[in-house]
Amino acid sequence: MERRFVIIDGNSLLNRAYYAMQRTMMTKEGLYTNGVYGFLNMLAKIQKDYEPGYLAVTFDRKAPTFRHIEYSEYKAGRKKMPPELAMQMPILKEVLAAMNIRMLEMDGFEADDIIGTLARVSEGEGLEPLIITGDRDELQLATDVVKVIITKKGTTDFELYDRNAMIEKYGFPPERFVDYKGLMGDQSDNIPGIPGVGEKTAQKLLIEFGSLEALLESTEKIENEKLRAKIEDGRQLAVMSKKLATIDSNVPISIELEHFKSIEPDYNELINIYIKLEFNSFLKNLKKPEKIASENKPIESRTVNKLMIDSKSDFDLFKKSAFDSGSITIKVFNDYNHSDVPEIFGIGAMSGNDCYCIRGSDKWAVKGFFEILAEKMPKITGHNLISDYYALLANGYIGGFNTSFDTEVALYVLDPGRSRYEISTNSNEHAQMDLFADPDEQYLEDAVNWCCTVESLKNDLAGKIDEEGLGKVYYEIELPLVEVLADMECRGFKADKEVLLNSGHEISGLLEILSNDIFRYAGEEFNINSPQQLGNILFEKLGLPAGKKLKTGYSTNAEVLEKLLGKHPMIEAILEYRFLAKLKGTYIEGLIPLIHKDGRIHAHFQQTVTATGRLSCTEPNLQNIPVRREEGRKIRKAFIAGGDGCCLVGADYSQIELRVLAHMSGDPELIAAFNGGEDIHKLTAARVLGIPEGEVTTAQRNGAKAVNFGVIYGMSGFGLSTELNITRKEAEKYIEEYFKKYTSVKKYMDEQVAIAKRDGYVRTITGRKRAIPEIRASAFMVRQFGERLAMNSPIQGSAADIIKIAMVNVYNALRNEELKSKLILQVHDELIIETVKEETEKVKKLLENNMENAMALKVKLTAGLSEGLNWYELK
């Protein structure tokens, strides 16, 4: 077994696992995990059944490969990975890293090519490669030594192939599998093959002629005239298709087989990840060596005085020791599940070498902690303090927080491109209580390990923040924001369940009308939500032009249907039906369960997710409510001011990213236009088209608007032509003229690209960094993407910095003036305050002043105020 090298197709198995799982799995933090869970079950079976001495997992990258260059339509039309699965890819890689399983991926090549290369090299070194995949393309790699296992239905059904098995099943050896693909093509990869030649015909021809080349040289021997004509007409397609299907087993990637030896996982890291993913069954089955299990001690053998608070005298000692020093490191163990008030299981606090733990069940001690925390206001250090603060606030704490350091936020500021910012301690946390006889001792040990790790990290991270010039971003923007977000989340947004239910009933009525219209157009009733049934109606019964038929039937995705608009009234009805069905399912039925017992929706604000610095929002994502249409906007009517005598006051930045562009580029025309209160889109249209502003039409203004915002995102001529429905040549001409008029903008964009190429990153106005490794990629399309990021990131990131500064200032102003009104929501460039009526005018002035003066720019920042009883009325 020690000579066996198991090579896993990571994308294929994750995809198989995701669709094979019969239930959706999600953690309390909103992470989907069913794909990872299924993958790990498959991996466990593989390791048990085949006992590999060597192990590797390969992955595809988004960058185009040599096949895309050879044939631009390669894999075109393939369904995008659903976001619920895409978010699991980095999670899976994190788990595999903790398992010490080597992963390989490379720009310009697919996982198949890396698999082929690994198989070739390892076979040459006397190993026994065993390829595990759901993709039959790898069958071409089978030999007497190399075996290919194809995953079938579910996550436990496998089918093994070697050279003999291939000949037995197909009638030809593995190396002829690419000839087979050359003849019949591959719908999933959009490899054309020869039109009209299917699996049985291709198989029969290969058995008869031996190879594609022999067939093409002897077409006169094909007795069937129609088939002979197809082969002769499709000669070039067949050769190209074979080339596309051929795995490159000579990828220029470093392979040292010793690096792929199966070794023990990093158990401590794996435990932390499993706890985070709530994989309790994996935790229980984890065979952790005794020497690791007994190492539950603080890092660097630090001597710590530990005390579980059992009495008033213990608490007095804690009060004097911890709070007189003026600074503490904390960990609040809580059930943060977004469904109700999180339960506090314990509170750990460390000062110096003293660590104390309060039981959540000891309400007197918790209350005492609240009182002394509010009175002394010590400097607080922690990791993911927003969750600690939220738990304290939700359980009755009414004081403020003196945030000194948050290691999670520090890790994010230093490297905003990562997917997660977990810390690895020697603690198993409370999810594994069964490892300890006394749960209280577990919390105390966890607190010690957590706080020691955080303090050790803090010393290292603080130095790096200073070295990289990130002090302003970290200490003046992100750290103060932690308390703001926790308070907003705890406050929540009042939701009117009846409004949501009524909206649902209204949409149900519209869906019923649309269903009847669709059935009338079709001439029969069918399942509108079934792509297969819908495809048959559209493309077979009604005879509408279709794309290539897939194995599962015709594609009926939005892109396909939008191309058919105007060809049949049924298409518009189907698109409308889908929009309303999603609205009802996601934004009405999905919101109702998220209303807490207090009648409020407590959305979670994610501070460490986006690479640009923007905030994101989950459970629910209030940023994604579709407001471009009235049916979507109406959902905002359900978000209301809480309590009698309250209203909502909102303010929204006007064109903040364009104003940031004007400032950062220093373009005198843009600066003058904004400071003069001009219509920037009308001005742009006039300048680019060379006409007076008074003659600019609505269509011309809209075109200029598309260009103004498109420039920020590095829009290409193709993108603009699609946006404005004009020719690519016209679009490119428009962009060219734009940059002739706004030369400073062009110069600025070029400079940002040059900086990114030189340094590998770009910065915002405040100094926030974003690394852009894509700009140095070998693949042209990836480099282009990197250039767009270089142009856009400083602008979008600076706008994010401005709104964050405004949030902190507004929050502090409300507290300093001792107002009852509370900041409850930030969505994009908008802030909303739940306002007590008698404070309305004061709140308006405070909100407008703090937003418009958040940062001094060369242009004015303008915030438009609005007032209403619900969110819908604010605009």
N, C-alpha and C positions, 0 to 999 in steps of 0.2 A: 504493500500500500504506500510505502514511503516514496516510491518512484512515480506515483500517480500525480499528475498535474491537472487539477480541475480548473477550467477556464470558463467563467460565467459571463454571459451576455447581460449586463446590468439593466439596460433599458428594456430589453425584451422581458426579463423575468419580473421587473417592477410593474410593467404594463399588464402582464398576465396576472400577477397577484392582485392588482388593483381591481380588475374587472371580475376576477374569480371570487373575491370576497362578497358575501351575500349581504353584508351590513356595512353601513357607514360608521367609521370610527373617528371620533374627534376628542381631543383633550379639553380640559376645562379652559385652557387658554386659546382654544379655537384652532388648534393644529389638526389637520386631517392625517390619519395614521394608518388607514386600512391597507394601503399599498405596501408600506414598510412592514407592517405586521405580517402580511401574507408572504412577502419576500423572505423574511426571517424564518418563517415556518418552512419554506422551500429550502432555504440554506441549511437549516437544521437537519432536514431529511437527507440532503446531499452529503453533508458531513458524516452523518450516521451510516448511510448506505455505502459510501465510496471511500471514506477515511483518507482524504487527500493528504499527501506529504507536501504538496505545493498548491497554492490557491491564488487566483487573481480574478478581479471583476473589472470588466471593461465597460466604457460608456461612450455614447455619441456626444458630439458637441454641436452647438447651433451653427457653427461656422460652415460655409459651403465646402464640399469636397471636390476632388478632381472629376467626379461623376457629374456634378452640377455644371462644371465648365464644359464637359463633353456634350451634355444634353441638358439644356436649360429647364426642360419640363420634368427632369428627374424628381420623383417624389412630389410633384405638384399635385395639389388637390387633396393631399393626405390631411386628415383631420388633425387640428392642433391638439396638443396634449391638454386635457381639461385642467383648469387652474388648481382644482382640488388634488390632482395628481402631481402637477408641476411643483407645487410647494413641498412635496414629499421627497423630491430628488436630493436636495441638499441635506435633508434629515437622514436619508438612507446613507449618504456618503459619510456623515458624521458617525453613524453607528458602525459602519464598516471600518472607519479609521480607529475607533475605540476597540474594535475586534482585532486590530493589527492585520487586517486583510489589505493587500496591496491593490490599488486601483490605477487603471491606465486609461488615458484619453488623449487625443491629439488633434489639433486643428488640421483640416484638410483631409482627414481620414475618418472612416466610420469605425464603430466598435468591431464590425466584422473583419476589417483589415488588420486591426490589432490582434484579434483572436487568431487569424490565419498566421500572422507573424509569430506569435507566441507558440502556436502548435508546431510550426516548422522548426523553430529554434530548439524547443524542448525535445521534440522527437529526435533531432540531430544529436542531442546530448544524452540520449538513452532514456529519457523519461517517457511516460505513457500519458499523453494529453487526452483529457476527457472534456469535451466542449458541451456546455449546457445552455440551451437557447430555445426560444419559441419560433425562431426564424429558420425556415428550411434552406435558405441560401447557404448555410454552413455545411450542408450535406456534401458539398463539393470538396470539403477538407478531409473527409473520412478516408482512412487508409487501413491497412492491416493492424496498425498500431493506434492511430488516432481514431477515437470513437466520438460520435456526436449523439447527444441525447436531446430529443425534441420534447419540450413540455406540451402536453395536450390539455384537455379540459381540466379546470380546477387547478390546484397547486400540488397535487401528489401523483398525477398520472404522467409517466415518462415513457418515451419510446427510444430505444437505443439502435444506432446504426454504425456498422463498420463497413468495410469494402464488400464483404460477402452479403451483408444484409441489404445493401444498396442494389446489388445485382439481382438479388432475389426479388426485391420489391419492384424495381423499375426496369430491369432487363439490361441495364448498362452500368458501367462502373462510375464511381463518384466524380471523377474528373470530367465526365460528360454531362454533369448536371447543369453546367453553364451553357452548354449547347442546347439543352432542353429549355432553359430560360430564354435563350436567344430565339428559339422558334415560337414559343407560346407567350413570351413576355411575362410580366408580373404586375398585376393590377395594383397591389399595395404600394409598390415603388414607382408606379407609372412608367414601367419599362414596356415599350410598345409591342415588341415581338412582331411576328408576321400576322397581319389582320386575317382572321378566319381560321387560324391554326390554334387548336385547343390542346389540352393536356394529352388526350388519347392519341390524337394525330401526331403530336410531337414525339411522344414515346414510341409510337410505331415506326416513324421515320428514322429515329436514332437507332433503334434495334436493327433496322434493315440496312442503313448506310454506315453506321458506326460513329460518325461525327458530323458536325454542322458543315465543316469544310468539304468533306467527302460528298455530302448531299448537294451542296451548291455546285460542285464540279460535275455532278452526274444527274442534273434535273431531268435530262431526257429519259431517264429510266423510270421516272414516276408515271405510272400508268394512268392515273386519274388526271384528265386534262385540266379541270378546274383547280385542282390542288397544285398541279405543276405550274400553272399561271400565277397562283398566289405566291408560291415559293420564289419564282423568278422575279416577280414584281417587288417582293419584299426582301430581296437579297441584302440591300444595304441596311435596312432596319434590323435584320437578323444579326448581322455582323456587329452593329452598334449595340444591340441589346445584349449580346453575349459579353461584349466588353464591359458594359455597365454592370452585369451580373457577376463578373469575375472578381473574386476577393484578392486584394493585393497582399501577398504574404511577405513583402519586403518593406514594411513601414520603417522609416528611419528613426527608430526609437530605441533608447538604451535598454537592454534587457540583461540583467545579471540575475541568473536563476536563484542564487542564494537569497535574494531579497523577497522571493515568493514562497519561502518555506513557511509551513503552517506553524504558528507560535501562539502562545497564550495571549488572550486579550488583555487590555488594560482594564482590569476588573473595576477599579474605582471609577474610572471615567464611564464605563459601560453601565454601571449601577446608576450613576447620576442621570445618564441619558434615558435609561429605562424608566426611572422615576418621573422624569419630565414628560415622557411619552405615555405614562400610565400603563406600561406593559407589565402588569403585576405577575402574570403567568410566567413570563420570561425571567423576572426577578427571582421567583421561587425556584425555577429550574436551573438557575445559574450555578454551576459547580465551581464555587470559589475556593481556591486552595486555603488551607488553614493559616498559612503564614501571611496571606493577604488579609484574611478575615480578622486576624488579631491585630492588624496595624491601624486600628481606629484611634489614632492619636494625632495631636496637632502637628502641623508641618514644622520642620527644623527642631523637633523635640523641645519645643518651647514649654517652659514650666508655667502652668496656669493654675491659679487658685479658683476652684469651682465650688459654687454653692447653689443648691436648689432652695429657693426661699420658702420656708415653712412657717415662719412666725414673724411677729412685728419686729422683734429684735433683729432677725435676718434682714427684714426690709430696711430698717434704720441703718444697718451696716451697708447695705446696697446703696441707699440714698446718699450716705456720706462718701463712700468709696468711689462710686460711679459718677455722681453728679457734681461733686466738689471739684473734680478735675476739669470740668468744662467741656469734655468731649466724650462721646461713647460710640461704639460700633454696635449696631443692632441687627436682629433677625426676628421677624414676627412669623411664627408658624401658623398658617391659617388655611382655611378651606375656601380658596378663591375660585368660585364656580359660576359667578355671574347670574345666579338664579335667585339669590336672596342675600341677606347680610352674611358676610363670611364669618365663620366661627374661628375665634382665636384659640389655638391649642396650647400655645406657649409663647413667651417673649424672652428672647435671649439678649443680654446686653453686656458688653465688655468694656472695661476701662483699665488701661495699663495691663497688668497680668491677672486682673480679677475678672471672672466671668460669672454672671448670675443668670438664673432662669426662673421665670414666673410661670406658674401653671395658669392656663386659660380658665380653668374651673374655679380658681381662687379669685372671685370677683373683687374682693377687698384689695388684693394685691394689684390687680389690673387697674382698678380705680386709682389707687395710690400712685401707680406708675404714670397714669394720665396727668394727675395733679402736679407731680414733681417735674414731669417733662414740660408742661405748659409754664410752670413757674421759673424753672432754671434755664430753659431754652439752650441746652448744650449743643455743641457742634456734633452733627450726626453723620456717621459713615456707614455705608451698607452697599448691598448689591441688589439692583432692582428695587430701589426704595419706594417706587410708586406703588408696588403691591403691598409693602409694609405700611405705608401711609394710608392707603385706601382701607386696609383692614382696621387700623386704629380709628380713623375717622368714622367708618361705618358702624363701629361699636361704641361710639359716643365721645371720642376725643374731640375737643373743641378748640384746642390751642393751635399755634403755628409750629413750623419746623425750621430749625436752623441747619439747613443741609450743607455739609462740609465736603463730602466726597461720595460718589456713587461709582463703583468700579464697572458696573455694566454700562453706564453712560460714557465712562472714560474709554472703555474698549470700543464703543460705537464711534465716538469722535475720532479716535485714532485709526479705525478701520471700518468705515461705514458700509463697505461692500459685503461684509459677512452676513450669513443668514441667522446666526444665533450667537449669543454672548453668555453662554453658561460658564460657571466657574467649576473647576474640579476640586472637590475636597475629599478627605478620607471618610466623610460622613455618608451614611446611607439614607438620611432624612427619615421623616416619620412614615413614609410609604412602606418601610420594611420593619415594622414594629416586631415582627416575629423573631427577629435576630436578637432581641433583647428581652430579658425577663421583665424589666420595669420600664414602661413607656416614659416615665418622668426622667429616668436616667438617659433614655434615648434623646430626649429633647435637650438636655443639658450637654450631652456629648456633641450633638449636632451644632448647638450654639457655639461651643468652643471651637470646633473645626471650621465652621462657617466664618466666624469672626476673625480667627487667626489667618485664614486664607485671604479674606477681604483686606485685612490690614497689611499683609505681605504684598498683595497685588497693588494696593494703594501707593506704597512707596515707589514701586517700579513705574506705575502708570503716571504718577504725578510728574516724575522727571521727564518722561517721554512727551507729555503734553507740553511742557515748557520748551523742550528741545525742538519740537516741531511747530512752535508758534501757534498753538491751539488754545492758549490760555483764555482769550476773550470768548471764543466759542463755548468753551467748557464752563468756565466759572461765571460768565456774565449772561449766558443764554441758556444752556442746557441744564445746569444744576438748579437754578431758580425755578425752571419750568417743571421740575419733578413734583413739587408741592402743588403747583397750579393744576396739573393734569390729574393728580390724585383727588384734589378737591372737586374738580369738575365732574370726574367720574362718580364720586360719592354723591354729589348733588343730584346728578341725573337730569333727565328732561321729562316733564310730565307728559303722559300719553293718554289720549282719550280712546279707550277700547271700542266704544260705540261707533266713533267716526271710522275706525278701521273696518269694523264689521259691516257698516253701511256701504263703505267703498267696495268691500268684497262682494256684497250682494249686487251692487250696481255693475261691477265688472262681470260677475257671473251672468247677468242678463245680457250684456253685450256679447259675451262669449257664446251664449246660446243662439243669439241672432246670427253671429258669424258662422257658427257650426251649420246652421240650417242653410245659409247662403252657400257654404262650401259643398255641402251634400247635394244641393240643387245643381251647382256647376258640374259636380262629378257624376251626377245621375244615380248615385247610390250612397249609402252610409258606410263609413269606414273609420278606423282609428286615426284621427288627424295627427296624433302624437307619435305615430309609428312611421319612421322614415321609409321603411320598406313598403308599407301600404300606400303612403303618399306618393312615393316614387312610381309605383305601378300606375296609379291614377294619372299622374301628370305626364309621364313619358311613354306609357304604353296605351292607355285608354284615350287620353286627350292628344297624344302625339306631339307634345311640346319637345323642342330640341333639348337633348340631355348631354351631359358630359359622359365620360367613359363609365360603364357599369362596373361597380365593384363587386367583390365576392358576396357582400352582404346586401347588394342591391344598388339602386341609384342614389347618388348623393343629393340630399335636399337641404343642405346647409344654407345659411343666409346669403352667402356669396353667390351660390347657384341661383337661388330664387330671385335675387335682386337683378340679375342679368336677364331674367324673364319678365320683368315688369313691363306691362303694356301689351304682352303677347296673349294674356288671358286674364279676365277679371278675378279668377280664382287665386292668382298669385298674390295680389294685394290683400285679399281676404285672409290668406294663410299667414302672411307677415304680420298683419294686424292681430290675428288670433294669437300668434306666438308672443308678441309684445305684451298683450293683455294677460295671457296665461302666466308669463314670467312675473309681471307686476303683481298679480294676485298671489302667486305662490311664494315669491321671495320677499316682497316688500309689504304684504298685508298679512298673509298667513304666517310668514316668517317673523314678523314683528310682534305679533300678539303674545307668543310664549315668552318673549323677552321683557315683558312688563312685570316688574317686581311687585311685591305685596304693597309697597308704598305708592303704587300707581305710576311709577317712573321707569323709564328705560335708562339703564346705566351703561352706556357705551364705553368700551375700553379704548383708550387713546394710546397708540403705540408710538413710543418715542425713538426706538432704536431699530426701525425696520427699513426705511427708505435710504438709499445711498445719497440722495440729494439734500437730505435734512428735513424734508417735509414730514409732517405728522400723518399717520394713517389711523384708521378707526375700524374697530371690529365689534361684532356682537351687539348691535348690528353695525354695518358699515354705512353710516349716515352720509358719507361723501358720495355714495353710489346711487342714491335715489334718483331715478331718471326724471329730471325736471324740465327737459326740453319740450315735453308734451304735457298738456293740461291734465291728462289722467295720472301722470306721475307726480306733477306738482301738487295735486289734490291730497296726496298722502301727507304732505306737510301740514295739512289742516289738523291732523291728529296730534301734532306736537304743540302743546298749549302752555300758557303761563300757569303755574301752579298756585292755587289758593285765590281767595277773593282779594280784589284790590291789587292784583298784579298784572303786568303786561310784559311783553318781550320788546327789548330794544336791540336792534342789530345795526352793524356797520360793515360795509364791504369795501375793500380797497378797489379803486378804479384803475384798471390796466397796470397793475403793479409791476408785472414782468417787463412791459414795454418801458416803463419809467426807469426800472433798474438798468435796462439796456441803454437808455439814453445817458444815464449817469456813468455807467462803466465804459461806454464807448466814447463819451465826451462829445457826441455829435451835436454841433451848435444848432442845427435846424430842429432836431428832436427836442432838445432842451428848451429852446425858445417856444416851440409849439406847446409843450406841456405847461410851461410856466405862464404862457399867455392864455391858457384855457381853450386852445383850439381843438377842433375835431381832428385827431391825429390820422384817422383813416381817410377822411376826406382830403386832408392836406397831402397825404402820401399819394392818393389817386391823382390829384392835380399835378403834383411834381413829376410823377413817373410818366403820366400820359401827356404832360405838357399842355394842360388846359386850365382855365380859371376855376377856382374852387366852386364858384356859383354854378358851373356847368356840369359838375360831377353828378352822375346819376346814382341811384341806389345800388344798382348792379356793380357799377365801377367802385363804389365805396366798399361793397362787400368783397370785391376782388382784392382791394388794397388791404382790407382787414385780414384776409387770409394770408397775404404776403407778410404783413407786419408780424403776425403771430407765427407764421411758418418759418420766418428767418430765425426766430429764437430757437427753434428746434432743428435747424439745419435742413429745412425742407428742400427737396430736389425738384427739378423741373417735372419729373414724372408725378411726384406727390401733389404738386400744385395743379397740374393738368387734371388729375383725378378730382381734386377738391373743387375746381371751378368748371369742370367739364369743358375744357378747351384743349387744343392740341398741345403736345409736348413742346413743340417749337415755340408756340405762343407763350407758354408758361416760362420757358427758359429765357425768352426775350424779356419778359416782365421782370424776372429776377435780376437779369443783367442790368436793366434800366434802373431798378431799385438801388442796386449797389453803386451805380454811377452817381445817383443823387445823394445817397447817404454813404459817402466814401469812408467816413470815420467808423461806421458800423462794419463795413467790409474789412477795414484794417484791424479792428478789434477782434473780429471772428478769426481772422488769419493768425493773429497773435496768440489767441487761446489755443489754437491747434498746435502752433509751434512750441508753446510752453508745455503742453501735454506730451509732445514727442520728446522734448528735452528732459523734462522732470518726471514724467510718468503720472502726473496729477495736475489738477487745476484748483484754484481757490475762489471762495466767495469774497464779498467785500469785507466780511469780518475775519477772514482767514480760514474758514472751514475748508477742509481738503476733501477732494474726491479722486481716488486713484482711477486711472483709465488704462489698464493693461491692454485693452483691445486696440489701442492706437498703434501698438508695435507688433500686431499680429501679422503673420505671413499672408493670410488670406485677404484679398482686396476688399471684399464686402465687409469683413469684420473691421478692417482699418477704417473704412468709411463710417461705420457705426461709431467707432471710437472718436472720429472727428466730430460727428454730430454731438456726442456726449461732451466733448471738450468745449464746444460752442455754447451748449445749453446749460450745463451744470452750474457754472458760476452765476448765471442769471436766475435759474430756478432756485438754487441754493440760497442766494442772497434774498430773494423774495421770502423764502421760508424763514430765514433769520429775522427778517423784519417783522413778520407776523408773530413769531415767537417772542421777540422783544416786546411787542405791543401787548401780547397776552400777559406777560409778567408784569408790565407796568400797569395795565388795567386792573389786574388782580390785586396788586399792592395798593393802588389808589383806592379801590373799594374798601379794603381793610383799614387803611390809614384814616379814611374819613368815616370809619365805623358805620358804613351803610349796610342795610339789610339785603340789598340787591346782590345777586351772585352771577359770576361768569359761568355759563353752563355748556357752551359749545363753540368749537372752532371747526369750520368746514371750508377748506381751501383758503380763500382770502377773506373770510367772513367771521366775525365774532358776534355772539349773542349773549345778552345779559337778561336774566329773569329779574324783572324790576318791580319793586314796590312802587305803587302809583305816585305817592307823594315825593318819591326820589327821582321821578322820570326826567325832569329837566336837568338835574344835577348829573344823572347818569349819562344822558346824551352828551353833555359838554365834556364830561370826563372821558367817555369812550372816544369821541371824535378827537379830542386833544392828544390822548395817548397813542392813538393809531397814526395820526398825521405827523407826530413828532417822535416816532419810534426811532428814526435814524435820519441824520442830516444828509440829504442828497443834493445834487445839482438841480434836481427838479422837485417840485412840490409833490408830496404824498397826499392823495385825496381819498377820503373815506365818506361814502354816501350813507347817511343815517336813515333808519326806518323804524316804525313802531307798529305793533299789532298785538292781538290777543292770541294769535297762533303763528307758527313759522310761515305758513302760506301768505299771511298778510304783510310780511316784512319786505316783500319785493313786489 
